[in-house]
Amino acid sequence: MGLVSGLVVYILLWWWVFLMTLPFGAKVPDVIETGHATSAPAKPMLWRKAGITTVIAGILFVIVYWVIVSEFISLDTA
């Protein structure tokens, strides 16, 4: 796996995991201010979710990298 393809795989994994972690811990505020969406979370904790996402995406990247480099799953027909 080259540098660019590895970077693309990591970025795709990162966004996939980040979008899955967004709903965790999201609570609607008791008092909704005028002009705010009724579904907007009170404390989204984005930095914490980004950090957790980075760790999980790193672990998933190592697994994907191992599968590709070790040819555990091969797409070669010859």
C-alpha angles and dihedrals in degrees: 000000000000127000095257095046090046090052091049092050091050093048092049091048091047094053092043092054093041093054089049093052096049097087095051112107094000110148127178114237119251093233116042114207121224112271095020123113113256090229097050111121119242095225112012094183091211096167092054092047091048091052093048089046091053092054095045092045089050091054092047090048091054090052093048091045091051092049091051099042096042090047089228085153111033127190094190113117096195 
